[in-house]
Structures are given as structure tokens and as C-alpha cells.
Amino acid sequence: MLLGNDDWWRDAVVYQVYPRSFADANGDGTGDLQGVRGRLDYLARLGVDAIWLSPFYTSPLADGGYDVADYRDVDPRFGTLADFDALVAEAHGKDIRVIVDLVPNHSSDQHPWFQAGLRDRYIFRDEPNDWESIFGGPAWTRVEDGQWYLHLFAPEQPDLNWDHPEVRAEFRDILRFWLERGVDGFRVDVAHGMVKAAGLPDVGAKDGPQAEMLGDEQVPYFDQDGVHDIYREWRPILDSYPGGRMAVAEAWVSSPERLARYIGPDELHQAFNFEFMMADFHAKSFRTVIEKSLAEAELVGAPTTWVLSNHDKPRHVTRHGSLARARAATLLMLALPGSAYLYNGEELGLPEVLDLPDELRQDPAFLRRGESRDGCRVPIPWTSGPGCGWRDPWLPIPPEWTALSAEVQEDDPGSTLNLYRAALRLRRRHPALGGGTLSWLDSPEDVLAVERHPGLVVVLNTGEGPVPPGVAGEVLLSSGPLAADGSIPPDTAVWIQRSGSVAGD
Ligand code: GLC
């Protein structure tokens, strides 16, 4: 076990495991922790530095586990605490760190506090205000005696009252519970929630949906100043454990300056930079986002994060319109300074599943708002046999995914799996990759050309026709075949080891 660098997260490649969909060891159709354990060799070979486990805690799964009924236990569908301990020990043995998801904004309505009627730990009122749920409909539900409770998400996810000292104490204790078990960090769910504006003022009239996660304006339930007190309470706890325990925020806020407030030596280590995930497949829009993100990193003195896919957004093969584009965007992402968060299945080039029958969709957002995140949560195809290695999976796997299975891609040098492996291998070895700086090279409008120092040039062609690489050197990796004359076809990215000066200089 080589773990030990406290700053590991600064340029880490973190692989998000959505446990329900990743790998199923006991054959019940739902993935589990033993399944993850069984795939650690696969992950080590892929070359990731850490895994982030989406929630595996005791939960009715009203929101896929983001509705936690017991923050200190494993849901029987996912295994046991002993399975978790074995997973952490074995992952560490393979130099893979483990980050767990923490869901502090709300619990499940099955949590013992809610069940016992401890209303002061939640947000109950005699009358609702005008707040809307992110999943659609009012953010308030009425209980039998006429009171209403707040849920920014599904009614099964009552918001916790962070003004209550017991709530704060409980979460400090939950942090310690998992830190003691050896976790290397936390992904903080809805990290901009928790604290609501005093008096719960109405939002007032607004055009369009009020409760967008990413709004232009501040709403009274997100990104309130008081939330930072919580992180200032948590940071000393993280710092009191050895080995570089970290936290990354899922915070949808209105500007890079506001996001920067979550990061720093007395708050959280990182925050997801979702702008890259929202960028169009065009050199100009990538460049705008990269420059903005790097400026933000400068602001906080910590490297930024890059994300192309996660369990909440359509997979980037589909979002960008083709596998070729997804592979090119991936090579761009993995060459940028900072850390990268991968989502399980993107290394297989999985597309979004668009044609799931409505009656099988389970996302509460679909039930309330008609928008479903199930298409990116379809189980991972492991084998080329029927069912792709799953028996009766909780969401059906498209039959054509046998061709995308890890087994089929394993020995195909041109597969997306082997592209990710090669990229991650190079990223570990090459001194210009990981942390560090970048400079922009002159390039046509549809081409993005970036130099990482020393001497690694990334060229991405988002135009209609082939372009010359613009620099002389050895092609280390390419997201797709290059033309016979060495030019870069559309929707293709290359990593070039520069050997001379910019062509045409
Ligand atoms: C976060 C999660 C999402 C979940 C929501 C409520 O945005 O990523 O999956 O539905 O929080 O917990």
C-alpha cells in the first residue's frame, strides 16, 4: 500500500460508483458493495486514484439512496458494514482511495428522528411558503395535524433543521464514524443547501421553474452565508485524521466567486466545477469554460475539478452527440490541470438510454416533473453473455450493450476502455499532466490547442474538416484514427509530445 500523500486529491482521477448499477455480487438485480470489491482489479487496471461511492446507506431508495434512513449503516441490498470495511481495506491495498457520499441537507422520512416525530430537527410550519421542490411541485407536504414540512426534493426527503444543535452534533459524529472506518473523503450532497434564509421568505414571482439547482439569482434556500459555518466546523475534524482526508462539494451556485467561497483551508477542499459538463462541443465554448475555471482555481489557490458525466445528467456520449466526440472530450478533460471525476460506464462509452419504458423509471424527478435521470443509471454491462452479467437488473440493459461490455472491450486495442486506460497510464507517468499550468497555442477557431508543460500539447478539432496538428512531435494518444498525412479529423483529440517548434513559426 503506497497511499500517503496528503495532497493526493489535487490531481486525482476519481471514479464515481453508483452502487445500485455498478456490479451485483449476490445476483438480486441490484449492485452491491461485494460487487464493487469484485471489480477493484478492473478499477486498478483502469488506473483511477480513488472511487466515490454514491449512497449505500440504509434507505427506502425513494431517491436512489439520497434519502438516508440510517447514516451509520449499509442497506441490506448493498451489503453490510463488514462488506464496507473489507472494501476499504482491499481498495487501500490496491492504492485506491475511497470517498463516500454525505447527504446532510435532508434525511429519509424513514429516519428514526422523522419517524419519532422529532419535528424540531426538521422544518415544520403552520403554513407553507411559495418554495418549489427541485423535483417539481410544492416543496411542502402537509401532515395529519395540519402542519407542513419542507422538502426541497421529494416528500420522502424532509429537509433537516441545521439551526438545531443536535443536527449539527449528529453530522459531526457521522463524519467521525466514517473517518474512523478509513474513508479518504466525502462528497457533500447539496452542499449549498442546509441553511435557509431566516424566516423562510417567499421567493416571489419568477419566470420559469423557481427551484433550478443552478440559478442566476440567489434563492432563500440555497447558498446562504450560514452554510459556511458548517464547513468551518467540519474542516478541523477532517484535518484531525491522518492521510489527507478531503471533502468535495456538490454546490450549484450562481458564479465562480460564490463557488470559491466553499473552498479553502478552513472549509472544503474542492467543489465540482459543473461548467465543463455544461459546455457545448465546440473549441470556443470549451476554451471559455476552461479559462473561467482556471481563474476560479486561481482565486481559491486550489486546482479545479473536471466532470463530463455523473448520475444526474445525460451521459456525455449522448450529450455531445457521438462516441467520437465523447472520446475527444475525455482526452481534453484528462489533460487539464486539476482532478477529474469519471462516472461509472463512461470508460465503456455508454450512451444515455433514452427509451426506458415509463413504468420502469424510478427517478422521483420523473414521477413529479417528467424529467428522468434513469437513463444514465442503467446497470454496467460486464460480459458479452445474455444479461451482460446481470440477472434481472433493476433497470433493463439494452441488448446491444453486449457489444459495449467490459469483456468485449478488454482485448480490443481501439476500445474506449483501452483509451481510458492508456490516458490514465500516461497521466500518471507524464510530468506535464496532473497538476501544473497550461498555455494556449494559436489555432483556428474550431480547434483548441493547449500546451501542458513540459512539452505536451493537446489538440482538439471540433470543426467540419481535418486540420494539421500545428506542432511537430510524437502522437502519444489519439481519441480516433488520424489521417494518413497526420492531420486530425473532426471530433478528434490528440496528445502530442512536442519535439520542435510550432509548425509555421
Ligand atoms: C444531489 C444528488 C441527486 C439527488 C439530490 C437530492 O443533487 O446528486 O442525485 O437527487 O442531490 O439528494
Boltz pocket constraint, residues with backbone or C-beta under 6 A from the ligand:
constraints:
  - pocket:
      binder: B
      contacts: [[A, 63], [A, 66], [A, 67], [A, 103], [A, 153], [A, 189], [A, 190], [A, 250], [A, 311], [A, 312]]
      max_distance: 6.0
